[in-house]
Each structure stands twice: as structure tokens, then as C-alpha cells.
Amino acid sequence: MRIFNSLVILFVVASHAQITQATEDMVTISSPKEGAKLSTHKKIKVTFKAQPGPNADHLHLYVDEQEPIMLHKLKGSYMVEPLAVGKHGICVRVVNKEHVESEVQDCVMFRVE
């Protein structure tokens, strides 16, 4: 009986962990890829997907930590103008209605040649 009770408790805890994990906030940038080498003559397509929590309202996209670009879609892409030769970074962050950023973000670093 003890083994059965232990298995039931383990199942309940594991099920709760999966539900909690499935509802966690997340942002993913699928392109450009980390460490990519891009052309200085082409726009950069930033492809993203977000699953924000209940307090989130929209996303901010940062190119080299400049002024944010507001994104109101949770999934899609945004074209960034060509960048100068060198190392660059792009981040997408979850933001609330007051534009307060959460810690939920994804960032990629790449090189323009």
C-alpha cells in the first residue's frame, strides 16, 4: 500500500510540474541563429515566438540595446534594417501594459560581415 501511495504522490507532483512548466512565460528567437554570419547589405529577418503570462501585454525587440521596437504579435517576424560590420545582438522581451519589462527574454548574438 505504501508503494502505491508513493506512486500516486509522485504522479500528482510530476503532473503538476508539467502543467506549471507548460504555462511558464517564454520567448524564443528562431532567426537569426546564435553566432550567425550575416551580410551587411541585407535586412535581417528576426523570427520570434512568445508565450507570455497573464500580466504581459506585448513584446519589445532590441537591436544592440537601442530604443525598443514594440511588437504586438506573439508570433511572427520583423525586418531589421541592414547593420554595420561587426558584432550585434538582438533581444525580444515580454512587457506589461505600463511597458515594464519582465525577466522573460531571448537574445542572440551574431556577426555582420
C-alpha positions as semicolon CSV with decimal commas, in nm:
position;residue;x (nm);y (nm);z (nm)
1;M;0,000;0,000;0,000
2;R;0,286;0,237;0,081
3;I;0,438;0,183;-0,264
4;F;0,102;0,257;-0,428
5;N;0,058;0,576;-0,224
6;S;0,412;0,684;-0,309
7;L;0,346;0,626;-0,680
8;V;0,023;0,827;-0,664
9;I;0,201;1,117;-0,493
10;L;0,485;1,102;-0,746
11;F;0,235;1,106;-1,034
12;V;0,048;1,407;-0,891
13;V;0,370;1,602;-0,837
14;A;0,501;1,519;-1,186
15;S;0,167;1,614;-1,346
16;H;0,164;1,947;-1,161
17;A;0,522;2,019;-1,270
18;Q;0,430;1,957;-1,636
19;I;0,125;2,186;-1,612
20;T;0,330;2,457;-1,441
21;Q;0,606;2,426;-1,698
22;A;0,359;2,447;-1,987
23;T;0,219;2,778;-1,860
24;E;0,553;2,945;-1,791
25;D;0,636;3,263;-1,978
26;M;0,878;3,215;-2,264
27;V;1,024;3,388;-2,567
28;T;1,219;3,221;-2,845
29;I;1,409;3,380;-3,133
30;S;1,445;3,124;-3,412
31;S;1,631;3,353;-3,652
32;P;1,888;3,482;-3,680
33;K;2,071;3,195;-3,516
34;E;2,323;3,244;-3,238
35;G;2,667;3,305;-3,393
36;A;2,533;3,353;-3,747
37;K;2,733;3,548;-4,004
38;L;2,507;3,788;-4,194
39;S;2,552;4,025;-4,486
40;T;2,588;4,398;-4,435
41;H;2,378;4,452;-4,750
42;K;2,061;4,267;-4,646
43;K;1,782;4,331;-4,399
44;I;1,779;4,092;-4,107
45;K;1,467;3,884;-4,052
46;V;1,402;3,833;-3,680
47;T;1,163;3,543;-3,628
48;F;1,018;3,505;-3,280
49;K;0,753;3,327;-3,075
50;A;0,631;3,416;-2,727
51;Q;0,405;3,266;-2,466
52;P;0,358;3,545;-2,214
53;G;0,189;3,511;-1,879
54;P;-0,135;3,680;-1,771
55;N;0,029;4,015;-1,684
56;A;0,208;4,051;-2,018
57;D;0,076;4,279;-2,290
58;H;0,328;4,292;-2,575
59;L;0,694;4,242;-2,667
60;H;0,991;4,474;-2,709
61;L;1,256;4,399;-2,969
62;Y;1,601;4,547;-2,907
63;V;1,880;4,576;-3,163
64;D;2,211;4,641;-2,987
65;E;2,022;4,772;-2,682
66;Q;1,888;5,073;-2,875
67;E;1,534;5,209;-2,832
68;P;1,282;4,922;-2,827
69;I;1,059;4,831;-3,117
70;M;0,711;4,733;-2,996
71;L;0,576;4,402;-3,122
72;H;0,206;4,333;-3,069
73;K;0,205;3,987;-3,225
74;L;0,320;3,695;-3,013
75;K;0,447;3,502;-3,312
76;G;0,591;3,629;-3,636
77;S;0,884;3,818;-3,779
78;Y;1,023;4,168;-3,803
79;M;1,267;4,301;-4,062
80;V;1,562;4,496;-3,920
81;E;1,747;4,736;-4,148
82;P;2,099;4,628;-4,254
83;L;2,359;4,672;-3,980
84;A;2,721;4,784;-3,991
85;V;3,004;4,534;-3,997
86;G;3,074;4,392;-3,652
87;K;2,916;4,204;-3,363
88;H;2,549;4,269;-3,289
89;G;2,277;4,144;-3,056
90;I;1,901;4,119;-3,076
91;C;1,673;4,059;-2,777
92;V;1,298;4,010;-2,751
93;R;1,146;4,078;-2,407
94;V;0,798;4,034;-2,257
95;V;0,645;4,364;-2,139
96;N;0,329;4,465;-1,948
97;K;0,083;4,745;-2,038
98;E;0,292;5,000;-1,848
99;H;0,599;4,899;-2,055
100;V;0,764;4,740;-1,754
101;E;0,978;4,456;-1,880
102;S;0,974;4,114;-1,724
103;E;1,283;3,898;-1,698
104;V;1,144;3,677;-1,973
105;Q;1,353;3,726;-2,286
106;D;1,560;3,560;-2,553
107;C;1,872;3,711;-2,706
108;V;2,103;3,614;-2,992
109;M;2,446;3,742;-3,085
110;F;2,565;3,739;-3,446
111;R;2,820;3,898;-3,675
112;V;2,765;4,116;-3,981
113;E;3,038;4,090;-4,247
